[in-house]
Structure formats: structure tokens, C-alpha cells
Amino acid sequence: MTIEVRLIQQTDVAIEIVNRLGQLTMSVVNATLAAGEYQYHINTSAWQNGKYYMQELSRRSIQMCTKIVKEEH
């Protein structure tokens, strides 16, 4: 899975993946990034099947939350 981020100005970015219970599964990035485009490649092969959520956090609030479903193929 690839997460793409596009920033129009320098900003603090924190992206986390949590499971359906809200437990942290992975911290993708937690840094101050310059304006530009970024790609983060996530290996989900060790994850159990189920629902996960990607949260973009900024200044202690959730800015975006996206559902991710991991299924066995």
C-alpha cells in the first residue's frame, strides 16, 4: 500500500494506522516536512485481516480519517 501526501507549505505531519479498537498499529511519519510531494510505502503483509484506519493528525486533532480493509487474497 502506498500513502501519498502533498503539502503546499512546510507543516508538521503525523500519519498513524490504528486498528478497529483504536490501538496504534503503525506510525507512518511524525515530522516537520517541507512543501512537496511524499510517498510512504506500507508493508501490510504482517497485519491480520480486518479494518484499519489511517489518521492524519495535526496539533492534537484528527484532520482526516480513512478506512483501510486488509483482506486475504
N, C-alpha and C positions, 0 to 999 in steps of 0.2 A: 504494500500500500504506500502511496506517496501523498504527502501533505504539501500543498503549495501555499506560500504566503507572499503577498505583495504589499509592500509598505511604501507610502508616499512621503514619509518623513521618518527620522530616527524615532524609535519608540521602544519601550520595554515590552517584551513579548514573553508570554508563558503559555505553552500549549501542553495540556495533560490529557491522557487517556484514562478514564475511570470505568470500572465495571458497573453492572446494574445496581449494585449496592452502594455505589459512590466511593468505592475503595480505589485508590491510586494504583493503576496497572503500569503506567509508564509516564515519565516526564520527557516530552519530546524536545523542548527547548525552554530555557529560562534565562534570558539575556537581553541586553540592550542591543538592538540591531539598527544599522544604518538603513536609509531608504534603499529599496531594491527588491529583487525577487529571490526567494529562497525555496528550496525543495528539501524535504526531510523524508527519507525512505525508512519505513517502519516494517520490521520483520514480525509478522503475526503468527508464525508457524507454531510457536510455543503456547499461544493463547488457547484456552478452552473455547469450544463453540458457545455462542451466546451473544448478548447485546453488550456493546461498549459505547461510551460516549466520549467525543473529543471536545474538550473545553478550551476556549481561548480566554485566558484570564488577564485582566488589566486593572491595576490599582485595587485589588481585593474584590473585584466584582466579575461576574461572568459576562463576557461580551457576546459570545457565540457558543452554542452547544449543538453538536451534530451527532446523530446516532450512527453507529457502525455495527453491522451484524457480521459476526465471524461464523461461517458455515463450512463444514467439511465438504470437499468436492470429490 
